[in-house]
Amino acid sequence: MKEKIYVEIKGIKLGIVTEDGGEYVERIASELEGQLDMMMRAQRNCTLVEAALFSAMNLQSKCEESEKKLKNVETQLAIYQANVNRLRIENEELRTRLSQR
């Protein structure tokens, strides 16, 4: 069931509609605020908008890396499934040969 969760990040209040629950959204918001704080402390001239953009770029990069990894895993899974199917057929053929003796 979707619910609206309100969080505040760097003084900006957001209402987020989610099925993930309040604790999850609050944890994500807290982690983001921590990242923004860290970026802004590391680079004194870094504005909130710049820190948010850097954070968005980092997340986009991680998302694309995860998608590549997922495609690799899906490819491996398809190969394994093909091998399992081939072995099932081979197993059935061997059982048939044994039963005919």
All heavy atoms as an XYZ file, in Angstrom:
811
protein
N       0.843     -1.175      0.000
C       0.000      0.000      0.000
C       0.894      1.245      0.000
O       1.827      1.366      0.788
C      -0.885     -0.012      1.236
C      -1.841      1.127      1.304
S      -2.985      0.867      2.647
C      -2.683      2.319      3.590
N       0.617      2.154     -0.871
C       1.406      3.373     -0.958
C       1.038      4.318      0.176
O      -0.114      4.391      0.584
C       1.173      4.072     -2.298
C       1.773      3.332     -3.466
C       1.613      4.113     -4.735
C       2.241      3.356     -5.884
N       2.201      4.106     -7.133
N       2.068      4.982      0.659
C       1.845      5.993      1.679
C       2.767      7.175      1.392
O       3.761      7.043      0.710
C       2.094      5.442      3.085
C       3.501      4.938      3.304
C       3.715      4.402      4.712
O       3.298      5.066      5.680
O       4.300      3.328      4.829
N       2.405      8.328      1.907
C       3.213      9.513      1.708
C       4.071      9.720      2.938
O       3.572      9.816      4.052
C       2.336     10.736      1.433
C       3.123     11.933      0.932
C       2.203     12.966      0.320
C       3.026     14.008     -0.412
N       2.174     14.943     -1.140
N       5.378      9.782      2.692
C       6.347      9.959      3.763
C       6.987     11.331      3.584
O       7.361     11.701      2.476
C       7.454      8.877      3.685
C       6.866      7.478      3.638
C       8.458      9.042      4.817
C       6.100      7.071      4.862
N       7.102     12.060      4.662
C       7.739     13.374      4.617
C       9.131     13.271      5.225
O       9.295     12.710      6.316
C       6.903     14.406      5.366
C       5.586     14.685      4.691
C       4.441     13.973      5.028
C       5.494     15.640      3.682
C       3.237     14.210      4.388
C       4.292     15.889      3.043
C       3.176     15.168      3.394
O       1.979     15.409      2.751
N      10.112     13.781      4.494
C      11.487     13.828      4.987
C      12.033     15.224      4.737
O      11.511     15.976      3.915
C      12.393     12.777      4.302
C      11.988     11.374      4.672
C      12.423     12.955      2.803
N      13.114     15.529      5.458
C      13.783     16.809      5.255
C      15.254     16.531      4.980
O      15.911     15.812      5.734
C      13.638     17.694      6.498
C      14.189     19.087      6.294
C      13.878     20.000      7.460
O      12.800     19.859      8.085
O      14.725     20.871      7.745
N      15.732     17.068      3.857
C      17.124     16.906      3.468
C      17.714     18.295      3.287
O      17.236     19.059      2.453
C      17.260     16.089      2.167
C      16.612     14.716      2.329
C      18.727     15.963      1.751
C      16.494     13.925      1.048
N      18.721     18.605      4.095
C      19.383     19.909      4.023
C      18.380     21.061      4.075
O      18.485     22.030      3.338
C      20.261     20.014      2.773
C      21.343     18.966      2.649
C      22.327     18.975      3.785
C      23.211     20.198      3.717
N      24.055     20.326      4.900
N      17.385     20.932      4.939
C      16.409     21.993      5.133
C      15.287     22.016      4.107
O      14.409     22.869      4.177
N      15.312     21.105      3.166
C      14.275     21.051      2.133
C      13.328     19.907      2.470
O      13.749     18.750      2.588
C      14.900     20.849      0.732
C      15.829     22.019      0.410
C      13.807     20.707     -0.323
C      16.680     21.799     -0.825
N      12.061     20.233      2.651
C      11.065     19.223      3.010
C      10.498     18.596      1.738
O      10.134     19.300      0.790
C       9.953     19.849      3.842
C      10.446     20.326      5.180
C       9.362     20.963      6.011
C       9.980     21.473      7.310
N       9.034     22.142      8.146
N      10.431     17.264      1.748
C       9.928     16.516      0.595
C       8.844     15.554      1.042
O       8.953     14.921      2.092
C      11.058     15.702     -0.051
C      12.276     16.468     -0.547
C      13.395     15.504     -0.887
C      11.899     17.302     -1.754
N       7.807     15.424      0.235
C       6.786     14.410      0.445
C       6.975     13.342     -0.618
O       6.927     13.634     -1.807
N       7.221     12.116     -0.192
C       7.519     11.031     -1.116
C       6.450      9.959     -0.986
O       6.189      9.456      0.109
C       8.911     10.437     -0.812
C       9.973     11.535     -0.987
C       9.205      9.244     -1.708
C      11.333     11.157     -0.504
N       5.832      9.602     -2.109
C       4.844      8.535     -2.135
C       5.585      7.235     -2.430
O       6.292      7.126     -3.431
C       3.758      8.803     -3.198
C       2.771      7.651     -3.248
C       3.045     10.115     -2.906
N       5.425      6.268     -1.545
C       6.196      5.030     -1.668
C       5.464      3.847     -1.067
O       4.567      4.021     -0.250
C       7.572      5.191     -0.978
O       8.329      3.990     -1.138
C       7.418      5.505      0.490
N       5.875      2.674     -1.488
C       5.402      1.432     -0.870
C       6.473      0.845      0.042
O       6.262     -0.183      0.658
C       5.030      0.415     -1.953
C       3.814      0.804     -2.754
C       3.466     -0.223     -3.820
O       4.235     -1.182     -4.027
O       2.409     -0.062     -4.449
N       7.638      1.500      0.094
C       8.778      0.960      0.820
C       8.734      1.201      2.319
O       9.504      0.607      3.056
C      10.082      1.540      0.259
C      10.344      1.077     -1.155
O       9.996     -0.072     -1.475
O      10.888      1.861     -1.943
N       7.904      2.074      2.775
C       7.795      2.323      4.204
C       8.650      3.493      4.661
O       9.649      3.855      4.038
N       8.233      4.069      5.759
C       8.870      5.262      6.284
C      10.307      5.070      6.715
O      11.150      5.925      6.472
N      10.610      3.945      7.372
C      11.977      3.715      7.845
C      12.959      3.682      6.683
O      14.049      4.247      6.774
C      12.052      2.418      8.645
C      11.391      2.501      9.999
C      11.490      1.191     10.763
O      12.322      0.334     10.399
O      10.733      1.036     11.733
N      12.579      3.022      5.605
C      13.450      2.924      4.429
C      13.702      4.307      3.832
O      14.846      4.683      3.582
C      12.828      1.995      3.389
C      13.607      1.940      2.094
C      14.778      1.199      2.001
C      13.174      2.638      0.971
C      15.501      1.152      0.820
C      13.892      2.604     -0.214
C      15.053      1.849     -0.285
O      15.755      1.823     -1.448
N      12.642      5.068      3.618
C      12.770      6.396      3.013
C      13.596      7.304      3.909
O      14.477      8.036      3.428
C      11.380      7.004      2.721
C      11.492      8.448      2.275
C      10.640      6.173      1.668
N      13.360      7.247      5.200
C      14.119      8.077      6.136
C      15.597      7.686      6.149
O      16.479      8.549      6.236
C      13.510      7.985      7.531
C      12.179      8.707      7.618
C      11.423      8.432      8.908
O      11.999      7.793      9.818
O      10.260      8.844      9.001
N      15.893      6.398      6.047
C      17.287      5.938      6.004
C      17.984      6.441      4.748
O      19.097      6.954      4.799
C      17.363      4.411      6.058
C      18.803      3.884      6.047
C      18.868      2.378      6.178
N      18.144      1.666      5.145
C      18.608      1.441      3.903
N      19.786      1.897      3.544
N      17.889      0.764      3.044
N      17.301      6.337      3.610
C      17.871      6.815      2.346
C      18.104      8.328      2.409
O      19.149      8.828      1.991
C      16.959      6.451      1.160
C      16.839      4.934      1.005
C      17.440      7.085     -0.139
C      18.130      4.215      0.746
N      17.141      9.052      2.937
C      17.276     10.510      3.066
C      18.444     10.866      3.973
O      19.220     11.780      3.676
C      15.972     11.111      3.592
N      18.594     10.130      5.057
C      19.694     10.378      5.982
C      21.041     10.093      5.323
O      21.998     10.859      5.484
C      19.515      9.515      7.232
O      20.600      9.683      8.102
N      21.128      9.004      4.571
C      22.371      8.678      3.865
C      22.706      9.757      2.837
O      23.863     10.173      2.711
C      22.259      7.318      3.179
C      22.285      6.159      4.150
C      22.084      4.820      3.482
O      22.198      4.720      2.240
O      21.817      3.842      4.210
N      21.701     10.227      2.120
C      21.922     11.276      1.125
C      22.401     12.559      1.807
O      23.349     13.198      1.349
C      20.653     11.539      0.313
C      20.746     12.675     -0.706
C      21.880     12.433     -1.702
C      19.413     12.854     -1.414
N      21.761     12.918      2.891
C      22.175     14.131      3.595
C      23.618     14.012      4.072
O      24.402     14.956      3.978
C      21.234     14.427      4.770
C      21.530     15.761      5.411
C      20.386     16.260      6.275
O      19.711     15.437      6.914
O      20.183     17.485      6.296
N      23.999     12.823      4.529
C      25.378     12.594      4.943
C      26.357     12.752      3.786
O      27.429     13.348      3.943
N      25.994     12.223      2.621
C      26.851     12.371      1.441
C      26.988     13.836      1.053
O      28.090     14.303      0.738
C      26.273     11.589      0.261
C      26.372     10.094      0.388
C      25.669      9.394     -0.762
O      25.150     10.010     -1.676
N      25.650      8.069     -0.702
N      25.880     14.548      1.071
C      25.922     15.967      0.712
C      26.789     16.751      1.693
O      27.607     17.585      1.281
C      24.501     16.542      0.659
C      23.579     15.968     -0.413
C      22.161     16.497     -0.233
C      24.096     16.241     -1.808
N      26.627     16.467      2.986
C      27.448     17.139      4.005
C      28.931     16.867      3.768
O      29.759     17.775      3.835
C      27.063     16.668      5.412
C      25.750     17.248      5.899
O      25.318     18.289      5.349
O      25.156     16.658      6.819
N      29.259     15.607      3.481
C      30.645     15.226      3.275
C      31.238     15.951      2.058
O      32.355     16.472      2.112
C      30.745     13.707      3.074
C      32.161     13.192      3.035
S      32.267     11.377      3.060
C      31.152     10.916      1.749
N      30.482     16.015      0.973
C      30.958     16.712     -0.227
C      31.163     18.194      0.037
O      32.154     18.780     -0.390
C      29.970     16.529     -1.380
C      30.011     15.200     -2.036
S      28.862     15.192     -3.431
C      28.351     13.503     -3.414
N      30.225     18.786      0.743
C      30.300     20.223      0.994
C      31.424     20.563      1.977
O      32.014     21.636      1.883
C      28.950     20.742      1.469
C      27.893     20.675      0.362
S      26.218     21.031      0.929
C      26.349     22.781      1.219
N      31.744     19.646      2.902
C      32.878     19.868      3.811
C      34.202     19.688      3.082
O      35.156     20.433      3.312
C      32.810     18.911      4.998
C      31.925     19.379      6.127
C      32.159     18.572      7.401
N      32.054     17.133      7.202
C      30.933     16.419      7.341
N      29.812     17.020      7.674
N      30.926     15.123      7.143
N      34.257     18.692      2.199
C      35.504     18.397      1.477
C      35.856     19.518      0.504
O      37.026     19.827      0.306
C      35.378     17.069      0.739
N      34.864     20.094     -0.106
C      35.070     21.190     -1.055
C      34.330     22.405     -0.520
O      33.123     22.534     -0.709
C      34.528     20.812     -2.443
C      35.198     19.623     -3.072
C      36.633     19.929     -3.459
O      36.954     21.037     -3.858
N      37.503     18.949     -3.319
N      35.027     23.290      0.112
C      34.400     24.447      0.775
C      33.548     25.293     -0.169
O      32.577     25.883      0.243
C      35.479     25.333      1.407
C      36.196     24.671      2.534
C      35.365     24.728      3.775
N      36.116     24.116      4.867
C      35.543     23.547      5.886
N      34.242     23.511      5.988
N      36.263     23.020      6.836
N      33.917     25.348     -1.441
C      33.172     26.174     -2.395
C      32.002     25.423     -3.035
O      31.298     25.976     -3.870
C      34.099     26.693     -3.491
C      35.162     27.624     -2.937
O      34.939     28.301     -1.948
N      36.317     27.643     -3.573
N      31.811     24.177     -2.654
C      30.755     23.352     -3.244
C      29.394     23.774     -2.676
O      29.174     23.751     -1.473
C      31.033     21.879     -2.944
S      29.870     20.743     -3.709
N      28.498     24.130     -3.573
C      27.149     24.508     -3.145
C      26.302     23.258     -2.966
O      26.671     22.162     -3.402
C      26.483     25.419     -4.189
O      26.255     24.657     -5.381
C      27.335     26.645     -4.490
N      25.154     23.431     -2.368
C      24.226     22.314     -2.192
C      23.813     21.749     -3.547
O      23.758     20.524     -3.725
C      22.998     22.767     -1.391
C      21.900     21.723     -1.202
C      22.441     20.485     -0.496
C      20.735     22.322     -0.428
N      23.547     22.619     -4.503
C      23.131     22.151     -5.835
C      24.253     21.349     -6.484
O      24.022     20.280     -7.054
C      22.696     23.337     -6.732
C      22.485     22.896     -8.165
C      21.436     23.983     -6.176
N      25.494     21.848     -6.396
C      26.621     21.113     -6.972
C      26.796     19.752     -6.298
O      27.001     18.739     -6.966
C      27.906     21.935     -6.848
C      27.937     23.139     -7.752
C      29.099     24.072     -7.456
O      29.583     24.110     -6.297
O      29.520     24.763     -8.396
N      26.696     19.722     -4.973
C      26.820     18.458     -4.243
C      25.711     17.496     -4.657
O      25.958     16.300     -4.846
C      26.776     18.717     -2.735
N      24.489     18.013     -4.824
C      23.375     17.165     -5.246
C      23.607     16.620     -6.649
O      23.322     15.453     -6.928
C      22.062     17.952     -5.191
N      24.155     17.451     -7.540
C      24.440     16.992     -8.900
C      25.548     15.941     -8.908
O      25.447     14.937     -9.628
C      24.803     18.170     -9.805
C      23.641     19.115    -10.125
C      24.144     20.342    -10.872
C      22.566     18.401    -10.924
N      26.605     16.157     -8.125
C      27.661     15.148     -8.021
C      27.095     13.838     -7.487
O      27.415     12.752     -7.978
C      28.802     15.628     -7.121
C      29.704     16.633     -7.767
C      30.000     17.822     -7.120
C      30.280     16.398     -9.010
C      30.845     18.759     -7.698
C      31.128     17.316     -9.597
C      31.410     18.507     -8.941
N      26.258     13.942     -6.486
C      25.643     12.750     -5.905
C      24.775     12.037     -6.937
O      24.812     10.810     -7.054
C      24.810     13.140     -4.683
O      24.233     12.005     -4.104
N      23.996     12.804     -7.698
C      23.152     12.209     -8.741
C      24.000     11.510     -9.798
O      23.658     10.417    -10.266
C      22.276     13.282     -9.380
N      25.123     12.136    -10.170
C      26.005     11.513    -11.161
C      26.612     10.219    -10.623
O      26.699      9.213    -11.338
C      27.100     12.488    -11.585
C      26.578     13.616    -12.461
S      27.876     14.721    -13.030
C      28.748     13.642    -14.152
N      27.020     10.231     -9.357
C      27.559      9.017     -8.744
C      26.523      7.902     -8.727
O      26.824      6.748     -9.041
C      28.040      9.296     -7.321
C      29.326     10.085     -7.276
O      30.103     10.072     -8.227
N      29.558     10.786     -6.181
N      25.296      8.249     -8.363
C      24.231      7.248     -8.317
C      23.905      6.716     -9.707
O      23.666      5.521     -9.884
C      22.981      7.836     -7.661
C      23.103      8.095     -6.168
C      21.883      8.844     -5.658
C      23.286      6.792     -5.412
N      23.909      7.600    -10.711
C      23.657      7.163    -12.088
C      24.740      6.197    -12.541
O      24.460      5.177    -13.170
C      23.569      8.361    -13.028
C      23.253      7.982    -14.462
C      21.896      7.330    -14.619
O      20.952      7.624    -13.886
N      21.777      6.425    -15.567
N      25.979      6.507    -12.206
C      27.097      5.641    -12.562
C      26.944      4.264    -11.900
O      27.119      3.229    -12.549
C      28.417      6.285    -12.142
O      29.498      5.431    -12.396
N      26.615      4.259    -10.622
C      26.413      2.990     -9.912
C      25.252      2.205    -10.500
O      25.305      0.976    -10.606
C      26.169      3.249     -8.421
C      27.410      3.665     -7.673
C      27.100      3.909     -6.208
C      28.331      4.397     -5.475
N      28.073      4.640     -4.052
N      24.198      2.912    -10.891
C      23.035      2.266    -11.497
C      23.431      1.583    -12.806
O      23.066      0.431    -13.057
C      21.940      3.299    -11.728
S      20.434      2.616    -12.440
N      24.195      2.275    -13.639
C      24.617      1.707    -14.914
C      25.545      0.513    -14.701
O      25.443     -0.490    -15.412
C      25.267      2.776    -15.791
C      24.244      3.765    -16.315
C      24.827      4.800    -17.265
O      25.964      4.624    -17.751
O      24.118      5.798    -17.535
N      26.439      0.601    -13.714
C      27.312     -0.529    -13.390
C      26.481     -1.725    -12.931
O      26.747     -2.859    -13.328
C      28.307     -0.149    -12.296
C      29.394      0.796    -12.740
C      30.269      1.286    -11.591
O      30.285      0.637    -10.517
O      30.932      2.319    -11.763
N      25.476     -1.470    -12.112
C      24.606     -2.546    -11.625
C      23.826     -3.180    -12.775
O      23.644     -4.406    -12.805
C      23.633     -2.021    -10.574
O      24.332     -1.626     -9.422
N      23.372     -2.368    -13.726
C      22.650     -2.898    -14.877
C      23.553     -3.798    -15.719
O      23.129     -4.852    -16.196
C      22.077     -1.768    -15.725
C      20.884     -1.090    -15.078
C      20.387      0.132    -15.839
O      20.955      0.474    -16.893
O      19.415      0.738    -15.366
N      24.818     -3.407    -15.901
C      25.769     -4.239    -16.641
C      25.983     -5.570    -15.924
O      25.987     -6.634    -16.547
C      27.112     -3.525    -16.799
C      27.118     -2.415    -17.808
C      28.492     -1.756    -17.869
C      28.467     -0.509    -18.721
N      29.773      0.203    -18.703
N      26.155     -5.505    -14.601
C      26.354     -6.719    -13.822
C      25.126     -7.620    -13.905
O      25.254     -8.840    -14.023
C      26.673     -6.386    -12.371
C      28.052     -5.810    -12.175
C      28.308     -5.450    -10.722
C      29.663     -4.799    -10.549
N      29.925     -4.397     -9.157
N      23.951     -7.019    -13.854
C      22.712     -7.785    -13.949
C      22.615     -8.490    -15.296
O      22.262     -9.668    -15.367
C      21.500     -6.882    -13.738
C      20.130     -7.548    -13.888
C      19.966     -8.684    -12.894
C      19.027     -6.522    -13.745
N      22.961     -7.792    -16.376
C      22.936     -8.416    -17.700
C      23.905     -9.579    -17.770
O      23.586    -10.626    -18.346
C      23.247     -7.384    -18.780
C      22.098     -6.438    -19.041
C      22.420     -5.424    -20.118
C      21.260     -4.447    -20.277
N      21.527     -3.430    -21.278
N      25.094     -9.419    -17.168
C      26.061    -10.517    -17.137
C      25.515    -11.713    -16.368
O      25.671    -12.858    -16.791
C      27.391    -10.058    -16.533
C      28.170     -9.158    -17.464
O      27.984     -9.191    -18.674
N      29.049     -8.345    -16.903
N      24.888    -11.448    -15.242
C      24.313    -12.524    -14.439
C      23.185    -13.207    -15.212
O      23.073    -14.444    -15.207
C      23.821    -11.992    -13.078
C      22.962    -13.017    -12.355
C      24.998    -11.585    -12.213
N      22.355    -12.430    -15.899
C      21.266    -13.005    -16.687
C      21.814    -13.878    -17.813
O      21.269    -14.953    -18.095
C      20.371    -11.904    -17.247
C      19.519    -11.231    -16.196
C      18.760    -10.024    -16.710
O      19.147     -9.434    -17.746
O      17.749     -9.662    -16.058
N      22.899    -13.428    -18.433
C      23.529    -14.224    -19.490
C      24.061    -15.531    -18.922
O      23.852    -16.607    -19.503
C      24.670    -13.420    -20.158
O      24.115    -12.240    -20.727
C      25.367    -14.231    -21.225
N      24.749    -15.452    -17.796
C      25.262    -16.658    -17.151
C      24.127    -17.599    -16.762
O      24.225    -18.816    -16.945
C      26.085    -16.303    -15.904
C      27.443    -15.748    -16.212
C      28.326    -16.778    -16.883
O      28.314    -17.959    -16.547
N      29.103    -16.335    -17.848
N      23.052    -17.056    -16.248
C      21.904    -17.866    -15.862
C      21.314    -18.584    -17.069
O      20.970    -19.774    -16.995
C      20.833    -16.994    -15.190
C      19.574    -17.710    -14.715
C      19.918    -18.778    -13.694
C      18.594    -16.711    -14.144
N      21.227    -17.881    -18.198
C      20.704    -18.503    -19.417
C      21.613    -19.648    -19.861
O      21.130    -20.710    -20.284
C      20.572    -17.464    -20.519
N      22.914    -19.457    -19.764
C      23.863    -20.514    -20.119
C      23.688    -21.717    -19.188
O      23.631    -22.874    -19.639
C      25.309    -19.984    -20.084
C      25.528    -18.986    -21.224
C      26.317    -21.128    -20.157
C      26.824    -18.194    -21.116
N      23.601    -21.439    -17.882
C      23.410    -22.527    -16.921
C      22.099    -23.265    -17.169
O      22.051    -24.492    -17.091
C      23.456    -22.002    -15.485
C      24.786    -21.436    -15.059
C      24.862    -20.423    -14.118
C      25.983    -21.898    -15.602
C      26.086    -19.892    -13.727
C      27.205    -21.369    -15.217
C      27.246    -20.367    -14.281
O      28.456    -19.847    -13.883
N      21.046    -22.518    -17.475
C      19.749    -23.148    -17.730
C      19.810    -24.023    -18.976
O      19.257    -25.126    -18.984
C      18.653    -22.087    -17.878
C      17.257    -22.663    -17.955
C      16.874    -23.410    -16.701
O      17.057    -22.917    -15.598
N      16.348    -24.604    -16.839
N      20.501    -23.548    -20.010
C      20.662    -24.347    -21.221
C      21.436    -25.629    -20.915
O      21.085    -26.713    -21.413
C      21.365    -23.535    -22.305
N      22.466    -25.510    -20.082
C      23.230    -26.698    -19.699
C      22.384    -27.675    -18.900
O      22.461    -28.890    -19.105
C      24.474    -26.308    -18.907
C      25.559    -25.728    -19.776
O      25.609    -25.963    -20.982
N      26.443    -24.939    -19.174
N      21.589    -27.171    -17.993
C      20.706    -28.031    -17.195
C      19.718    -28.748    -18.115
O      19.504    -29.963    -17.978
C      19.970    -27.213    -16.109
C      18.816    -28.006    -15.509
C      20.933    -26.773    -15.022
N      19.141    -28.020    -19.042
C      18.190    -28.647    -19.974
C      18.868    -29.725    -20.813
O      18.315    -30.807    -21.017
C      17.548    -27.593    -20.873
C      16.596    -26.685    -20.119
O      16.100    -27.039    -19.051
N      16.373    -25.497    -20.647
N      20.077    -29.417    -21.295
C      20.821    -30.401    -22.091
C      21.127    -31.639    -21.261
O      20.955    -32.771    -21.718
C      22.122    -29.773    -22.606
C      22.970    -30.716    -23.468
C      24.287    -30.078    -23.868
N      25.064    -29.532    -22.766
C      25.815    -30.264    -21.927
N      25.877    -31.564    -22.049
N      26.498    -29.681    -20.966
N      21.530    -31.440    -20.009
C      21.848    -32.572    -19.141
C      20.601    -33.381    -18.783
O      20.680    -34.610    -18.655
C      22.551    -32.085    -17.879
C      23.976    -31.563    -18.098
C      24.492    -30.878    -16.833
C      24.906    -32.672    -18.533
N      19.469    -32.723    -18.644
C      18.214    -33.458    -18.379
C      17.871    -34.370    -19.551
O      17.486    -35.531    -19.358
C      17.070    -32.479    -18.130
C      17.038    -31.908    -16.756
C      15.787    -31.100    -16.515
N      15.819    -30.546    -15.173
C      15.385    -29.350    -14.851
N      14.850    -28.566    -15.769
N      15.459    -28.923    -13.615
N      18.002    -33.822    -20.749
C      17.720    -34.624    -21.948
C      18.696    -35.791    -22.037
O      18.300    -36.937    -22.289
C      17.787    -33.738    -23.218
C      16.616    -32.758    -23.214
C      17.794    -34.580    -24.479
C      16.728    -31.657    -24.250
N      19.958    -35.514    -21.813
C      20.981    -36.564    -21.853
C      20.710    -37.616    -20.785
O      20.822    -38.823    -21.042
C      22.360    -35.936    -21.641
C      23.513    -36.900    -21.771
C      24.846    -36.203    -21.583
O      25.022    -35.092    -22.114
O      25.704    -36.783    -20.905
N      20.323    -37.171    -19.604
C      20.003    -38.091    -18.517
C      18.822    -38.984    -18.895
O      18.850    -40.198    -18.650
C      19.707    -37.297    -17.245
C      19.582    -38.175    -16.025
O      20.090    -39.280    -15.988
N      18.899    -37.655    -15.014
N      17.806    -38.385    -19.465
C      16.629    -39.161    -19.868
C      16.991    -40.182    -20.949
O      16.520    -41.322    -20.920
C      15.522    -38.221    -20.359
C      14.195    -38.897    -20.574
C      13.656    -39.577    -19.322
O      13.801    -39.006    -18.227
O      13.092    -40.683    -19.459
N      17.826    -39.784    -21.888
C      18.267    -40.709    -22.939
C      19.042    -41.876    -22.343
O      18.857    -43.037    -22.740
C      19.131    -39.974    -23.970
C      18.350    -39.028    -24.850
C      19.251    -38.168    -25.731
O      20.498    -38.227    -25.608
O      18.685    -37.394    -26.536
N      19.898    -41.591    -21.381
C      20.665    -42.675    -20.729
C      19.755    -43.594    -19.926
O      19.942    -44.805    -19.920
C      21.753    -42.063    -19.837
C      22.897    -41.364    -20.568
C      23.799    -40.622    -19.567
C      23.712    -42.351    -21.381
N      18.768    -43.041    -19.266
C      17.813    -43.871    -18.518
C      17.046    -44.780    -19.467
O      16.804    -45.967    -19.156
C      16.834    -42.996    -17.734
C      17.403    -42.364    -16.515
C      16.352    -41.461    -15.861
N      16.930    -40.633    -14.844
C      16.877    -40.924    -13.535
N      16.259    -41.984    -13.128
N      17.453    -40.114    -12.664
N      16.654    -44.213    -20.610
C      15.927    -45.008    -21.608
C      16.810    -46.149    -22.107
O      16.346    -47.297    -22.216
C      15.478    -44.121    -22.776
O      14.647    -43.074    -22.263
C      14.716    -44.905    -23.815
N      18.066    -45.894    -22.399
C      18.993    -46.926    -22.876
C      19.169    -48.032    -21.813
O      19.188    -49.217    -22.134
C      20.354    -46.335    -23.193
C      20.410    -45.637    -24.504
C      21.845    -45.285    -24.827
N      21.887    -44.083    -25.637
C      22.972    -43.362    -25.847
N      24.113    -43.693    -25.274
N      22.914    -42.292    -26.601
N      19.303    -47.573    -20.556
C      19.478    -48.558    -19.473
C      18.244    -49.432    -19.304
O      18.346    -50.632    -19.039
C      19.779    -47.844    -18.149
C      21.213    -47.388    -17.936
C      21.321    -46.561    -16.664
C      22.160    -48.575    -17.864
N      17.079    -48.846    -19.432
C      15.844    -49.619    -19.248
C      15.610    -50.593    -20.396
O      14.899    -51.580    -20.251
C      14.645    -48.699    -19.081
O      14.382    -48.014    -20.297
N      16.229    -50.352    -21.550
C      16.060    -51.230    -22.709
C      17.005    -52.427    -22.655
O      16.879    -53.348    -23.456
C      16.283    -50.446    -24.012
C      15.199    -49.434    -24.270
C      15.489    -48.565    -25.480
O      16.577    -48.592    -26.044
N      14.510    -47.758    -25.863
N      17.947    -52.452    -21.758
C      18.894    -53.573    -21.648
C      18.326    -54.710    -20.909
O      17.575    -54.880    -20.148
C      20.178    -53.111    -20.968
C      20.988    -52.241    -21.860
C      22.293    -51.960    -21.203
N      23.108    -51.190    -22.152
C      24.294    -50.733    -21.893
N      24.836    -50.962    -20.731
N      24.959    -50.049    -22.767
